[in-house]
């Protein structure tokens, strides 16, 4: 390619870039002008990290966080740690106030309200959220207890807190759920989708989840917005608590679309439980790969009927039909 040809090509490319830029800007300019500033995802993610330190005291502390505390008396260490928690809570309060004030602009109820009133409402909501942190911690402590008691592979509670994706996703959910209950737009979903991206566990912040909740392995679990889960419930990987259909779109917004799971229920891997009218009674055990779209009475065992295994050896096929009387749960 000679110099003239290369120069002509570069001119054409620059002209095309300018043309495409003009189309994008012209089509978006009015929308950008009308659209309020959004909450900042990086700030929200940083707050999750701070809350993790607060909710699991001492577990995520760095050895060099406070030299004086490490070298001093127990009283000094305690005071120093208390001060660190206090500072983090102050930072969370300040940052969350700002982010909520940005998010409230996406709520039509605040469309015509002035900035001062928005900031006052954001401060009020943030205050209410801060007051809920001890309750969040109490529920998380029960989740850790359930994980430790329910997993023979767990060596310690510290291992569970630091490494189990189900505990992390559960922590983020319990934080996001409190903000959801306070009618905060955007921020709860930003939190839940961040946890989804990190862990592979997708829990809508609207889902109501009781104490002693354990997601074993966790990957691929999906829990929909209007799901209600009782106490002492255990889910394995790949479980879906979903809607039968969402084809109604916005017209079914707010309608109970997802199942209710009562206390002491275990759902094994790959099972799907669908529908807002579907109620799973207390003490039910649902086997792997089951597809449930109707209510199940308490103390019932649900399994996939008559799985058939096929073996091939030297092009000779053998089919083995498993005993109908046995229950198959596909435990991991």
BELZI-V561051 format. One record per backbone hydrogen bond with DSSP energy under -0.5 kcal/mol. NH is the residue of the N-H (numbers start at 1). CO is the residue of the C=O. If there is no record, write none. Layout:
NH CO
NH CO
//
This chain:
6 2
7 3
8 4
9 5
10 6
11 7
12 8
13 9
14 10
15 11
16 12
17 13
18 14
19 15
20 16
21 17
22 18
23 19
24 20
25 21
26 22
27 23
28 24
29 25
32 28
33 29
34 30
35 31
41 39
44 40
45 41
46 42
47 43
48 44
49 45
50 46
51 47
52 48
53 49
54 50
55 51
56 52
57 54
59 56
60 56
61 58
65 62
70 66
71 67
72 68
77 73
78 74
79 75
80 76
81 77
82 78
83 79
84 80
85 81
86 82
87 83
88 84
89 85
90 86
91 87
92 88
93 89
94 90
95 91
96 92
97 93
98 94
99 95
100 96
101 97
102 98
103 99
104 100
105 102
106 103
107 104
108 106
110 107
111 108
113 110
118 114
119 115
120 116
121 117
122 118
123 119
124 120
125 121
126 122
127 123
128 124
129 125
130 126
131 127
132 128
132 129
133 129
133 130
136 132
137 133
138 134
139 135
140 136
141 137
142 138
143 139
144 140
145 141
146 142
147 143
148 144
149 145
150 146
151 147
154 151
160 156
161 157
162 158
163 159
164 160
168 164
169 165
170 166
171 167
172 168
173 169
174 170
175 171
176 172
177 173
178 174
179 175
180 176
181 177
182 178
183 180
184 179
185 183
187 185
190 186
191 187
192 188
193 189
194 190
195 191
196 192
197 193
198 194
199 195
200 196
201 195
202 200
202 221
203 201
204 202
204 223
207 204
208 227
209 207
210 229
210 230
214 233
216 214
216 235
218 216
219 217
220 200
221 218
222 239
223 202
224 241
227 224
228 259
229 208
230 261
232 211
234 265
235 214
236 267
237 216
238 219
239 236
240 271
241 222
242 240
242 273
244 257
249 246
251 248
252 249
253 250
255 252
257 255
260 278
261 228
262 260
262 280
264 231
265 262
266 284
267 234
268 286
270 237
271 268
272 290
273 240
274 292
275 242
275 257
278 275
279 277
280 260
281 279
281 296
283 263
284 281
285 300
286 266
287 285
287 302
289 269
290 287
292 272
292 290
293 291
296 279
299 282
300 297
302 285
304 328
309 320
311 318
313 316
316 313
317 315
318 311
320 309
321 319
322 307
322 320
326 323
329 327
//
